[in-house]
Amino acid sequence: MASPFPEIPETLYGLNKRLLFISETLAPLSDPSILDIGCGTGEFLTLPLARKGWRITGLDIHPASVESATVLAADLPRAKFVCATLDHVANRFEAIILSEVIEHVSDPHMLLEKIRLKLKENGVLILTLPNGYGPFEIDQYLSKRNFLWMRSLYGWYVRRIRKKDKAVATHNEESPHINFYTWPAIQELIRLSGFQVVKYRARTFIAGDYASVLLHALGVMRVPTEWLTRCNAAIADQLPPRLVSGWMFVCKAR
């Protein structure tokens, strides 16, 4: 079955799978107002959703990323972007997206509590984040230490190969992961912040620098990499949450 978002190819990071998960969550809602916190440039999430007709506001604290998103949204009247913190948002929303953000913030509990107050009655929080001790974070831990000279190899890959792809999630390169959640820890954070999980789905099995370079090498050898990325996403659905690279949740206020 063809994806409704063909402009966003599936990757080791499950970009297409994430869009499908979010759009399926939004589908039962009647023209919801949506807030995407930490939207970055909007290229992989906010803008594709707006092109499908969703009424969405992207929020980010990084001026260059918001500026890029605003330019890209020039022909999308249902999308707008704001450079501000959540404290400066007065409206309440039927749906709030917090995708690949919570691992970067200094007080995730406070952020989730503020989000709960910004949701309308029966509103949903769509939360995605990496497994703090899964394949992706292990990959990144080793890569940062240049195990098997990976940083040098990945740097070459980015300069020579990935630069051909002009789409980027954010221009903010100064926001490292500072929170690394186990499966019990993220469940506890969600509960303590006044939410309950109503839906869960894994994102992908493997991801990261080593995986990206290996996938490129397989492509050079004419292995069908598109099929491999789809399999990587599908395999994750069959694995225990502790063994996958990323998690996706739909939460409601308790």
BAVOTOR-972026 format. One record per residue: residue number from 1; residue in three letters; x, z, y of N, C-alpha, C in turn. Coordinates in nm, 3 decimals. Layout:
N
   resi   resn        nX        nZ        nY       caX       caZ       caY        cX        cZ        cY
    NUM    ALA         X         Z         Y         X         Z         Y         X         Z         Y
...
***
This chain:
254
   resi   resn        nX        nZ        nY       caX       caZ       caY        cX        cZ        cY
      1    MET     0.085     0.000    -0.120     0.000     0.000     0.000     0.088     0.000     0.125
      2    ALA     0.062    -0.092     0.217     0.144    -0.105     0.337     0.120     0.013     0.431
      3    SER     0.226     0.056     0.496     0.216     0.165     0.591     0.148     0.117     0.719
      4    PRO     0.066     0.199     0.783     0.008     0.161     0.913     0.110     0.165     1.026
      5    PHE     0.234     0.207     0.995     0.339     0.213     1.096     0.458     0.128     1.051
      6    PRO     0.440    -0.003     1.037     0.549    -0.088     0.987     0.668    -0.094     1.081
      7    GLU     0.648    -0.059     1.209     0.759    -0.064     1.305     0.858     0.051     1.285
      8    ILE     0.819     0.154     1.208     0.907     0.266     1.179     0.943     0.259     1.031
      9    PRO     1.061     0.208     0.998     1.099     0.195     0.857     1.120     0.331     0.792
     10    GLU     1.101     0.335     0.662     1.133     0.459     0.592     1.283     0.477     0.590
     11    THR     1.327     0.602     0.603     1.469     0.635     0.604     1.493     0.755     0.514
     12    LEU     1.619     0.793     0.501     1.652     0.914     0.425     1.591     1.038     0.488
     13    TYR     1.553     1.029     0.615     1.495     1.143     0.686     1.342     1.139     0.683
     14    GLY     1.285     1.042     0.615     1.139     1.039     0.598     1.062     1.014     0.726
     15    LEU     1.111     0.925     0.813     1.043     0.902     0.941     0.904     0.845     0.922
     16    ASN     0.891     0.749     0.832     0.759     0.690     0.809     0.667     0.789     0.740
     17    LYS     0.720     0.862     0.645     0.641     0.961     0.573     0.589     1.070     0.668
     18    ARG     0.672     1.110     0.763     0.629     1.210     0.862     0.514     1.156     0.946
     19    LEU     0.524     1.030     0.992     0.417     0.971     1.070     0.286     0.965     0.992
     20    LEU     0.295     0.928     0.866     0.175     0.922     0.783     0.113     1.060     0.768
     21    PHE     0.196     1.161     0.742     0.147     1.299     0.727     0.074     1.343     0.854
     22    ILE     0.133     1.315     0.968     0.072     1.358     1.094    -0.055     1.280     1.123
     23    SER    -0.052     1.148     1.104    -0.172     1.068     1.133    -0.286     1.104     1.039
     24    GLU    -0.255     1.135     0.914    -0.360     1.178     0.820    -0.419     1.312     0.861
     25    THR    -0.338     1.398     0.919    -0.388     1.527     0.967    -0.477     1.509     1.089
     26    LEU    -0.441     1.415     1.176    -0.519     1.392     1.299    -0.647     1.314     1.273
     27    ALA    -0.650     1.233     1.167    -0.761     1.141     1.143    -0.899     1.207     1.143
     28    PRO    -0.919     1.326     1.083    -1.053     1.385     1.082    -1.098     1.439     1.217
     29    LEU    -1.005     1.453     1.312    -1.038     1.507     1.443    -1.097     1.397     1.531
     30    SER    -1.191     1.433     1.616    -1.259     1.336     1.701    -1.186     1.324     1.835
     31    ASP    -1.109     1.218     1.850    -1.031     1.191     1.972    -0.963     1.317     2.026
     32    PRO    -0.877     1.376     1.946    -0.816     1.503     1.988    -0.714     1.484     2.100
     33    SER    -0.700     1.587     2.183    -0.587     1.592     2.276    -0.469     1.650     2.199
     34    ILE    -0.355     1.583     2.209    -0.239     1.617     2.126    -0.120     1.646     2.216
     35    LEU    -0.046     1.750     2.184     0.079     1.782     2.253     0.193     1.774     2.153
     36    ASP     0.295     1.695     2.186     0.414     1.684     2.102     0.529     1.755     2.172
     37    ILE     0.562     1.875     2.123     0.667     1.957     2.185     0.804     1.915     2.132
     38    GLY     0.898     1.894     2.224     1.030     1.847     2.183     1.025     1.700     2.146
     39    CYS     0.955     1.621     2.225     0.926     1.481     2.189     1.048     1.391     2.197
     40    GLY     1.151     1.430     2.272     1.267     1.343     2.290     1.228     1.212     2.356
     41    THR     1.277     1.102     2.304     1.244     0.970     2.360     1.107     0.921     2.313
     42    GLY     1.049     0.990     2.215     0.917     0.951     2.164     0.917     0.833     2.070
     43    GLU     1.033     0.775     2.043     1.036     0.647     1.972     0.989     0.654     1.828
     44    PHE     1.010     0.769     1.762     0.979     0.778     1.620     0.850     0.853     1.591
     45    LEU     0.786     0.908     1.696     0.667     0.988     1.669     0.561     0.971     1.778
     46    THR     0.590     1.016     1.900     0.489     1.015     2.006     0.439     0.874     2.037
     47    LEU     0.530     0.781     2.056     0.490     0.645     2.093     0.416     0.571     1.981
     48    PRO     0.463     0.577     1.855     0.385     0.512     1.748     0.243     0.567     1.737
     49    LEU     0.227     0.698     1.755     0.092     0.756     1.750     0.007     0.706     1.867
     50    ALA     0.067     0.696     1.986    -0.008     0.647     2.102    -0.049     0.502     2.082
     51    ARG     0.036     0.423     2.019     0.002     0.281     1.994    -0.117     0.267     1.901
     52    LYS    -0.141     0.370     1.820    -0.259     0.369     1.731    -0.382     0.425     1.800
     53    GLY    -0.370     0.460     1.929    -0.486     0.502     2.006    -0.501     0.651     2.029
     54    TRP    -0.407     0.730     1.976    -0.417     0.874     1.996    -0.385     0.909     2.142
     55    ARG    -0.454     1.012     2.193    -0.432     1.063     2.329    -0.328     1.173     2.321
     56    ILE    -0.207     1.146     2.367    -0.095     1.235     2.336    -0.006     1.258     2.458
     57    THR     0.038     1.383     2.472     0.133     1.422     2.577     0.263     1.464     2.511
     58    GLY     0.374     1.404     2.552     0.505     1.443     2.502     0.571     1.539     2.599
     59    LEU     0.623     1.648     2.546     0.684     1.752     2.628     0.828     1.774     2.583
     60    ASP     0.921     1.774     2.678     1.061     1.798     2.644     1.132     1.852     2.767
     61    ILE     1.239     1.930     2.745     1.313     1.988     2.857     1.434     1.902     2.897
     62    HIS     1.456     1.791     2.825     1.574     1.709     2.851     1.535     1.589     2.939
     63    PRO     1.580     1.587     3.065     1.534     1.484     3.159     1.561     1.341     3.115
     64    ALA     1.680     1.312     3.064     1.712     1.174     3.026     1.622     1.124     2.914
     65    SER     1.592     1.211     2.818     1.504     1.172     2.707     1.363     1.144     2.757
     66    VAL     1.312     1.229     2.846     1.177     1.210     2.900     1.170     1.084     2.986
     67    GLU     1.276     1.058     3.060     1.281     0.936     3.142     1.273     0.812     3.054
     68    SER     1.348     0.810     2.944     1.342     0.697     2.851     1.203     0.681     2.792
     69    ALA     1.143     0.794     2.752     1.009     0.791     2.693     0.906     0.737     2.792
     70    THR     0.916     0.777     2.918     0.821     0.733     3.020     0.830     0.582     3.040
     71    VAL     0.951     0.528     3.042     0.969     0.383     3.056     0.907     0.310     2.936
     72    LEU     0.930     0.361     2.817     0.878     0.296     2.696     0.726     0.303     2.687
     73    ALA     0.667     0.402     2.755     0.522     0.422     2.749     0.449     0.353     2.864
     74    ALA     0.518     0.265     2.936     0.459     0.203     3.055     0.328     0.130     3.025
     75    ASP     0.315     0.072     2.907     0.195    -0.004     2.872     0.102     0.075     2.779
     76    LEU     0.120     0.206     2.774     0.039     0.290     2.686    -0.035     0.395     2.770
     77    PRO    -0.156     0.364     2.816    -0.228     0.456     2.905    -0.264     0.590     2.839
     78    ARG    -0.266     0.596     2.707    -0.303     0.720     2.640    -0.183     0.808     2.610
     79    ALA    -0.066     0.769     2.655     0.054     0.851     2.635     0.112     0.889     2.771
     80    LYS     0.152     1.014     2.783     0.226     1.055     2.903     0.334     1.154     2.861
     81    PHE     0.437     1.163     2.941     0.551     1.248     2.909     0.581     1.340     3.026
     82    VAL     0.614     1.465     2.992     0.639     1.568     3.093     0.771     1.637     3.062
     83    CYS     0.854     1.652     3.165     0.979     1.726     3.149     0.955     1.868     3.197
     84    ALA     0.932     1.959     3.103     0.898     2.098     3.136     0.901     2.181     3.008
     85    THR     0.883     2.311     3.024     0.869     2.399     2.909     0.720     2.420     2.881
     86    LEU     0.689     2.478     2.768     0.549     2.503     2.732     0.482     2.596     2.832
     87    ASP     0.557     2.684     2.897     0.500     2.776     2.995     0.436     2.703     3.113
     88    HIS     0.479     2.580     3.139     0.428     2.504     3.252     0.310     2.415     3.214
     89    VAL     0.263     2.425     3.091     0.149     2.345     3.045     0.023     2.430     3.054
     90    ALA    -0.073     2.383     3.134    -0.195     2.461     3.157    -0.304     2.430     3.054
     91    ASN    -0.306     2.309     3.001    -0.415     2.267     2.912    -0.404     2.330     2.774
     92    ARG    -0.516     2.325     2.702    -0.517     2.360     2.561    -0.547     2.233     2.481
     93    PHE    -0.506     2.233     2.355    -0.507     2.110     2.276    -0.571     2.132     2.140
     94    GLU    -0.629     2.022     2.087    -0.681     2.026     1.949    -0.569     2.022     1.846
     95    ALA    -0.457     1.961     1.883    -0.344     1.951     1.790    -0.213     1.962     1.867
     96    ILE    -0.121     2.039     1.813     0.013     2.051     1.869     0.113     2.018     1.760
     97    ILE     0.206     1.929     1.792     0.311     1.888     1.699     0.441     1.957     1.739
     98    LEU     0.504     2.022     1.643     0.636     2.084     1.662     0.725     2.031     1.549
     99    SER     0.787     1.917     1.575     0.859     1.846     1.469     1.009     1.848     1.493
    100    GLU     1.082     1.908     1.399     1.228     1.916     1.405     1.274     1.983     1.535
    101    VAL     1.207     2.091     1.570     1.236     2.164     1.694     1.270     2.310     1.667
    102    ILE     1.195     2.372     1.576     1.204     2.517     1.560     1.342     2.563     1.516
    103    GLU     1.417     2.475     1.450     1.552     2.511     1.408     1.650     2.514     1.524
    104    HIS     1.607     2.467     1.642     1.696     2.461     1.759     1.672     2.573     1.859
    105    VAL     1.561     2.645     1.851     1.522     2.736     1.960     1.568     2.879     1.932
    106    SER     1.592     2.953     2.040     1.649     3.087     2.026     1.546     3.191     1.985
    107    ASP     1.419     3.169     2.017     1.315     3.266     1.980     1.196     3.192     1.919
    108    PRO     1.207     3.150     1.794     1.099     3.072     1.732     0.967     3.148     1.720
    109    HIS     0.976     3.280     1.698     0.852     3.359     1.687     0.773     3.355     1.818
    110    MET     0.842     3.371     1.930     0.774     3.366     2.060     0.716     3.228     2.085
    111    LEU     0.790     3.123     2.048     0.740     2.987     2.068     0.613     2.964     1.989
    112    LEU     0.609     3.007     1.864     0.488     2.987     1.783     0.370     3.067     1.839
    113    GLU     0.395     3.186     1.890     0.287     3.263     1.950     0.232     3.193     2.075
    114    LYS     0.320     3.136     2.155     0.274     3.062     2.274     0.194     2.939     2.233
    115    ILE     0.239     2.873     2.127     0.166     2.756     2.077     0.026     2.796     2.032
    116    ARG     0.015     2.908     1.964    -0.117     2.953     1.917    -0.213     2.970     2.035
    117    LEU    -0.163     3.019     2.147    -0.248     3.039     2.265    -0.284     2.908     2.334
    118    LYS    -0.207     2.803     2.307    -0.235     2.672     2.367    -0.327     2.586     2.281
    119    LEU    -0.362     2.635     2.164    -0.451     2.560     2.076    -0.597     2.596     2.105
    120    LYS    -0.682     2.495     2.103    -0.825     2.520     2.112    -0.874     2.582     1.981
    121    GLU    -0.995     2.632     1.982    -1.053     2.690     1.861    -1.052     2.587     1.749
    122    ASN    -1.005     2.628     1.632    -0.991     2.542     1.515    -0.885     2.433     1.532
    123    GLY    -0.800     2.449     1.633    -0.692     2.354     1.652    -0.586     2.367     1.543
    124    VAL    -0.503     2.264     1.530    -0.402     2.263     1.424    -0.262     2.253     1.484
    125    LEU    -0.170     2.321     1.421    -0.027     2.307     1.448     0.034     2.228     1.334
    126    ILE     0.103     2.118     1.368     0.176     2.040     1.269     0.323     2.072     1.287
    127    LEU     0.379     2.138     1.189     0.515     2.191     1.197     0.603     2.123     1.091
    128    THR     0.713     2.063     1.135     0.809     2.008     1.039     0.948     2.061     1.074
    129    LEU     1.028     2.083     0.970     1.163     2.138     0.990     1.246     2.116     0.865
    130    PRO     1.379     2.123     0.878     1.462     2.112     0.759     1.462     2.239     0.676
    131    ASN     1.477     2.224     0.547     1.503     2.337     0.459     1.643     2.388     0.493
    132    GLY     1.652     2.511     0.540     1.779     2.563     0.590     1.889     2.572     0.487
    133    TYR     1.853     2.568     0.359     1.952     2.576     0.252     1.930     2.466     0.149
    134    GLY     1.873     2.355     0.196     1.846     2.242     0.109     1.955     2.137     0.115
    135    PRO     1.934     2.023     0.050     2.037     1.918     0.043     2.086     1.870     0.180
    136    PHE     1.996     1.857     0.277     2.038     1.808     0.408     2.134     1.905     0.476
    137    GLU     2.098     2.034     0.481     2.184     2.129     0.550     2.316     2.148     0.475
    138    ILE     2.314     2.140     0.343     2.439     2.146     0.267     2.527     2.026     0.301
    139    ASP     2.466     1.908     0.308     2.536     1.786     0.347     2.601     1.805     0.484
    140    GLN     2.524     1.859     0.580     2.576     1.875     0.716     2.685     1.982     0.724
    141    TYR     2.670     2.087     0.647     2.771     2.194     0.644     2.906     2.136     0.600
    142    LEU     2.906     2.058     0.494     3.029     1.999     0.445     3.082     1.892     0.541
    143    SER     2.992     1.816     0.600     3.034     1.710     0.690     3.103     1.768     0.814
    144    LYS     3.048     1.875     0.869     3.108     1.936     0.988     3.249     1.989     0.961
    145    ARG     3.276     2.020     0.835     3.409     2.067     0.797     3.498     1.954     0.748
    146    ASN     3.449     1.831     0.767     3.524     1.709     0.734     3.567     1.705     0.587
    147    PHE     3.483     1.760     0.499     3.512     1.757     0.356     3.518     1.612     0.309
    148    LEU     3.626     1.576     0.241     3.651     1.438     0.197     3.653     1.342     0.316
    149    TRP     3.698     1.393     0.432     3.713     1.313     0.554     3.582     1.250     0.600
    150    MET     3.471     1.322     0.574     3.341     1.265     0.604     3.319     1.244     0.753
    151    ARG     3.364     1.334     0.839     3.339     1.316     0.982     3.402     1.186     1.032
    152    SER     3.521     1.158     0.984     3.588     1.034     1.024     3.512     0.913     0.973
    153    LEU     3.470     0.920     0.847     3.397     0.808     0.786     3.261     0.789     0.852
    154    TYR     3.192     0.901     0.877     3.060     0.890     0.939     3.072     0.841     1.083
    155    GLY     3.179     0.883     1.153     3.201     0.833     1.288     3.217     0.682     1.290
    156    TRP     3.290     0.628     1.193     3.303     0.483     1.181     3.168     0.419     1.153
    157    TYR     3.091     0.481     1.065     2.958     0.428     1.031     2.869     0.421     1.155
    158    VAL     2.871     0.527     1.237     2.787     0.529     1.357     2.833     0.423     1.456
    159    ARG     2.963     0.411     1.477     3.015     0.315     1.575     2.993     0.171     1.533
    160    ARG     3.012     0.142     1.405     3.011     0.003     1.359     2.876    -0.042     1.304
    161    ILE     2.803     0.050     1.246     2.680     0.011     1.175     2.556     0.060     1.247
    162    ARG     2.544     0.191     1.265     2.420     0.246     1.319     2.397     0.210     1.465
    163    LYS     2.505     0.175     1.538     2.488     0.139     1.679     2.399     0.016     1.696
    164    LYS     2.385    -0.063     1.589     2.300    -0.181     1.598     2.153    -0.142     1.616
    165    ASP     2.118    -0.021     1.575     1.982     0.028     1.592     1.975     0.102     1.725
    166    LYS     1.909     0.042     1.822     1.907     0.099     1.957     1.807     0.213     1.972
    167    ALA     1.718     0.232     1.876     1.621     0.341     1.883     1.689     0.475     1.852
    168    VAL     1.662     0.574     1.936     1.717     0.708     1.915     1.606     0.810     1.936
    169    ALA     1.615     0.920     1.865     1.512     1.024     1.874     1.525     1.103     2.004
    170    THR     1.648     1.124     2.051     1.672     1.201     2.172     1.808     1.163     2.229
    171    HIS     1.824     1.185     2.359     1.955     1.168     2.422     2.027     1.301     2.435
    172    ASN     1.963     1.406     2.389     2.021     1.540     2.399     2.110     1.567     2.278
    173    GLU     2.240     1.563     2.299     2.337     1.583     2.191     2.392     1.725     2.188
    174    GLU     2.334     1.814     2.273     2.389     1.949     2.288     2.293     2.056     2.237
    175    SER     2.223     2.025     2.130     2.123     2.120     2.079     2.138     2.133     1.927
    176    PRO     2.235     2.213     1.881     2.260     2.225     1.737     2.154     2.310     1.667
    177    HIS     2.152     2.303     1.536     2.066     2.391     1.458     2.121     2.533     1.465
    178    ILE     2.033     2.628     1.501     2.074     2.768     1.505     1.990     2.855     1.413
    179    ASN     1.883     2.799     1.358     1.799     2.871     1.263     1.798     2.797     1.130
    180    PHE     1.822     2.870     1.022     1.829     2.812     0.889     1.734     2.890     0.797
    181    TYR     1.616     2.831     0.771     1.511     2.904     0.702     1.514     2.882     0.552
    182    THR     1.494     2.989     0.479     1.460     2.979     0.338     1.310     2.957     0.327
    183    TRP     1.263     2.922     0.209     1.119     2.904     0.189     1.041     3.032     0.219
    184    PRO     1.081     3.148     0.168     1.006     3.271     0.203     1.014     3.303     0.352
    185    ALA     1.128     3.276     0.415     1.145     3.311     0.557     1.053     3.230     0.647
    186    ILE     1.036     3.100     0.620     0.949     3.021     0.706     0.803     3.059     0.684
    187    GLN     0.768     3.093     0.560     0.631     3.140     0.534     0.603     3.269     0.610
    188    GLU     0.702     3.358     0.613     0.685     3.485     0.683     0.676     3.464     0.834
    189    LEU     0.757     3.375     0.889     0.751     3.346     1.032     0.614     3.291     1.071
    190    ILE     0.563     3.199     0.991     0.432     3.142     1.019     0.325     3.252     1.019
    191    ARG     0.332     3.341     0.919     0.232     3.448     0.908     0.242     3.546     1.025
    192    LEU     0.363     3.588     1.057     0.382     3.686     1.165     0.345     3.630     1.302
    193    SER     0.344     3.498     1.314     0.308     3.434     1.441     0.158     3.409     1.452
    194    GLY     0.082     3.458     1.355    -0.063     3.448     1.362    -0.121     3.321     1.303
    195    PHE    -0.043     3.249     1.221    -0.091     3.126     1.159    -0.102     3.141     1.008
    196    GLN    -0.174     3.048     0.949    -0.176     3.035     0.804    -0.156     2.887     0.769
    197    VAL    -0.088     2.862     0.660    -0.064     2.725     0.615    -0.189     2.674     0.543
    198    VAL    -0.238     2.558     0.587    -0.355     2.497     0.521    -0.316     2.370     0.446
    199    LYS    -0.196     2.319     0.473    -0.149     2.199     0.402     0.003     2.197     0.407
    200    TYR     0.064     2.154     0.297     0.209     2.141     0.290     0.244     2.011     0.219
    201    ARG     0.354     1.950     0.265     0.411     1.837     0.192     0.562     1.834     0.215
    202    ALA     0.636     1.802     0.111     0.780     1.784     0.125     0.808     1.654     0.199
    203    ARG     0.927     1.644     0.258     0.961     1.524     0.334     1.049     1.430     0.250
    204    THR     1.176     1.464     0.229     1.262     1.383     0.144     1.349     1.473     0.058
    205    PHE     1.410     1.413    -0.043     1.498     1.488    -0.132     1.636     1.506    -0.069
    206    ILE     1.710     1.396    -0.045     1.841     1.407     0.017     1.841     1.341     0.154
    207    ALA     1.931     1.388     0.241     1.950     1.331     0.375     2.081     1.384     0.430
    208    GLY     2.130     1.319     0.536     2.252     1.367     0.598     2.361     1.261     0.605
    209    ASP     2.479     1.302     0.649     2.589     1.208     0.673     2.639     1.144     0.544
    210    TYR     2.666     1.225     0.441     2.714     1.171     0.314     2.611     1.074     0.256
    211    ALA     2.486     1.117     0.259     2.380     1.034     0.203     2.367     0.902     0.279
    212    SER     2.382     0.907     0.412     2.370     0.785     0.493     2.482     0.687     0.463
    213    VAL     2.605     0.739     0.455     2.719     0.651     0.425     2.706     0.592     0.285
    214    LEU     2.663     0.674     0.190     2.644     0.624     0.053     2.537     0.516     0.049
    215    LEU     2.428     0.538     0.121     2.320     0.438     0.122     2.371     0.307     0.180
    216    HIS     2.449     0.315     0.286     2.505     0.194     0.345     2.596     0.122     0.245
    217    ALA     2.679     0.199     0.173     2.769     0.140     0.074     2.690     0.069    -0.035
    218    LEU     2.581     0.129    -0.077     2.497     0.065    -0.179     2.435    -0.063    -0.126
    219    GLY     2.397    -0.063     0.002     2.342    -0.183     0.063     2.443    -0.296     0.066
    220    VAL     2.568    -0.262     0.095     2.675    -0.363     0.094     2.687    -0.425    -0.045
    221    MET     2.663    -0.344    -0.149     2.669    -0.393    -0.286     2.537    -0.457    -0.330
    222    ARG     2.449    -0.482    -0.233     2.322    -0.551    -0.255     2.221    -0.471    -0.337
    223    VAL     2.238    -0.340    -0.340     2.135    -0.254    -0.400     2.019    -0.247    -0.301
    224    PRO     1.894    -0.256    -0.346     1.778    -0.254    -0.253     1.759    -0.116    -0.190
    225    THR     1.815    -0.096    -0.074     1.814     0.037    -0.010     1.674     0.078     0.036
    226    GLU     1.590    -0.020     0.073     1.454     0.015     0.114     1.380     0.081    -0.002
    227    TRP     1.401     0.030    -0.121     1.339     0.090    -0.240     1.394     0.230    -0.263
    228    LEU     1.524     0.250    -0.240     1.586     0.381    -0.260     1.531     0.484    -0.162
    229    THR     1.510     0.445    -0.037     1.457     0.541     0.061     1.313     0.579     0.027
    230    ARG     1.236     0.481    -0.022     1.099     0.514    -0.063     1.099     0.609    -0.183
    231    CYS     1.188     0.584    -0.278     1.200     0.672    -0.395     1.244     0.813    -0.353
    232    ASN     1.335     0.820    -0.259     1.383     0.948    -0.209     1.269     1.031    -0.152
    233    ALA     1.180     0.966    -0.078     1.064     1.035    -0.022     0.965     1.074    -0.132
    234    ALA     0.945     0.984    -0.228     0.847     1.010    -0.335     0.895     1.122    -0.429
    235    ILE     1.026     1.123    -0.459     1.080     1.226    -0.548     1.057     1.365    -0.491
    236    ALA     1.068     1.377    -0.359     1.051     1.508    -0.295     0.915     1.570    -0.326
    237    ASP     0.814     1.487    -0.340     0.679     1.538    -0.370     0.670     1.603    -0.507
    238    GLN     0.765     1.572    -0.595     0.761     1.626    -0.730     0.852     1.748    -0.747
    239    LEU     0.925     1.786    -0.643     1.023     1.893    -0.653     0.972     2.023    -0.592
    240    PRO     1.024     2.137    -0.638     0.992     2.264    -0.571     1.041     2.261    -0.427
    241    PRO     0.972     2.329    -0.336     1.011     2.327    -0.194     1.157     2.365    -0.168
    242    ARG     1.213     2.452    -0.249     1.351     2.497    -0.227     1.454     2.387    -0.251
    243    LEU     1.415     2.278    -0.318     1.510     2.175    -0.355     1.504     2.050    -0.267
    244    VAL     1.416     2.048    -0.168     1.403     1.929    -0.085     1.475     1.950     0.049
    245    SER     1.490     1.842     0.124     1.563     1.850     0.251     1.475     1.893     0.367
    246    GLY     1.346     1.865     0.361     1.261     1.897     0.475     1.119     1.934     0.434
    247    TRP     1.055     2.014     0.519     0.918     2.061     0.494     0.825     2.017     0.606
    248    MET     0.700     1.993     0.570     0.596     1.958     0.667     0.473     2.046     0.639
    249    PHE     0.423     2.111     0.744     0.309     2.202     0.731     0.200     2.167     0.831
    250    VAL     0.076     2.192     0.791    -0.035     2.201     0.884    -0.079     2.345     0.885
    251    CYS    -0.086     2.403     1.005    -0.119     2.546     1.017    -0.238     2.564     1.111
    252    LYS    -0.316     2.668     1.084    -0.425     2.709     1.173    -0.411     2.857     1.204
    253    ALA    -0.465     2.897     1.319    -0.461     3.038     1.358    -0.543     3.120     1.260
    254    ARG    -0.491     3.237     1.223    -0.563     3.324     1.130    -0.672     3.401     1.204
***
